């Protein structure tokens, strides 16, 4: 009876994870977003975003935290908090984007709820505005 509960538990755990295919991991991916994308800023975040060639695929997110924001413990905490926000709101995000998030120094001391609201609103406004904007001639959407 105990073994029968394990598959259900692991299935629910895997659905709550932040999957690898939703992560932007390689430098080339970051560089492509910086060079070919747009950016949008808020009080606590700077977001760079670019439409993926495979627009139907899941959006990928990268997080870049400057060393000036603190030591390794602080930087890793910031990345964990941002990943948790992305994991919680993954279903609400538009598909087909590569997005790089740069937190500002105020994120380190801000309450989780405040940064969660601000980041989700910023991502929705950035990608939503870009989705409705016409694509310039000669560029890929």
Secondary structure as GFF3:
##gff-version 3
##sequence-region A 1 141
A	DSSP	alpha_helix	2	15	.	.	.	ID=ss1
A	DSSP	three_ten_helix	20	22	.	.	.	ID=ss2
A	DSSP	alpha_helix	27	36	.	.	.	ID=ss3
A	DSSP	beta_strand	38	41	.	.	.	ID=ss4
A	DSSP	beta_strand	45	51	.	.	.	ID=ss5
A	DSSP	beta_strand	60	63	.	.	.	ID=ss6
A	DSSP	three_ten_helix	67	69	.	.	.	ID=ss7
A	DSSP	alpha_helix	72	88	.	.	.	ID=ss8
A	DSSP	three_ten_helix	90	92	.	.	.	ID=ss9
A	DSSP	beta_strand	97	103	.	.	.	ID=ss10
A	DSSP	three_ten_helix	105	108	.	.	.	ID=ss11
A	DSSP	alpha_helix	112	132	.	.	.	ID=ss12
###
